[in-house]
Amino acid sequence: MVLAACSQSSASRIDERTFRIDSPGVPGGSDTPNRRLAERLCPKGYRIVNRESHKGGIDRAIDDYDTTTVWTIRCL
C-alpha cells in the first residue's frame, strides 16, 4: 500500500502501525511534508522510530541543494 500527499511525500506500510515516509527534495531539509503525512496516517499521534536525511535527492547533479528525508514512524 502506498499513500501520497499533495507535497509528493509517499508512505509505504511496513506493518499494521508502522510506515516509511519518503519526502521529495526540499531546500534546507524541511521535514514539514513528512509531518503532514504522518499526522494524516496517525491521527492519534506517532513516534519517529528512525530518521534519515540525504543531501542531493535522487538526481544529485540537479538537486544538489535539496535534502530528502526518510522517516519510519509508528502510530500510537
C-alpha positions in Angstrom: 0.0 0.0 0.0 1.4 3.4 -1.0 -0.1 6.7 0.0 0.8 10.1 -1.5 0.2 13.6 -0.2 -0.1 16.7 -2.4 3.5 17.5 -1.3 4.6 14.4 -3.2 5.7 12.6 0.0 4.8 9.0 -0.1 4.3 6.4 2.6 4.5 2.6 2.5 3.1 0.3 5.1 5.7 -1.8 7.0 3.2 -3.4 9.4 -0.1 -2.6 11.0 1.0 0.6 12.7 4.4 1.3 11.1 5.0 3.3 8.0 8.0 4.5 6.0 7.6 8.1 4.7 9.8 9.4 1.8 9.8 13.1 1.2 10.7 14.9 -2.0 13.9 17.0 -2.1 13.3 20.2 -0.1 15.7 23.1 0.1 17.1 23.3 3.6 15.9 19.9 4.6 12.4 20.9 5.9 10.5 18.0 7.4 7.1 19.6 7.0 6.0 17.2 4.2 6.8 14.2 6.5 5.0 15.8 9.4 1.8 16.4 7.4 1.7 12.9 6.0 2.5 11.4 9.4 -0.4 13.3 11.0 -2.8 12.0 8.3 -1.6 8.4 8.7 -1.7 8.5 12.6 -4.4 11.0 13.7 -3.9 9.9 17.4 -0.2 10.6 17.3 3.0 8.9 16.2 6.6 8.2 17.2 9.5 8.6 14.9 11.4 5.3 15.0 14.1 6.2 12.5 15.0 9.4 10.6 17.4 9.7 7.7 18.5 12.7 5.6 20.1 12.5 2.2 21.6 15.6 0.6 21.1 15.9 -3.1 17.9 13.9 -3.7 17.6 11.2 -6.3 19.4 13.2 -9.0 22.3 14.7 -7.1 23.6 16.5 -10.2 20.4 18.6 -10.4 19.1 18.7 -6.8 22.5 19.3 -5.1 21.0 21.9 -2.6 17.9 19.8 -1.8 17.7 17.4 1.1 15.4 14.3 1.1 14.2 12.8 4.3 13.1 9.3 5.1 11.1 8.6 8.3 10.0 5.4 9.8 7.1 6.1 12.1 4.9 4.0 14.4 1.3 5.1 15.2 0.3 5.4 18.8 
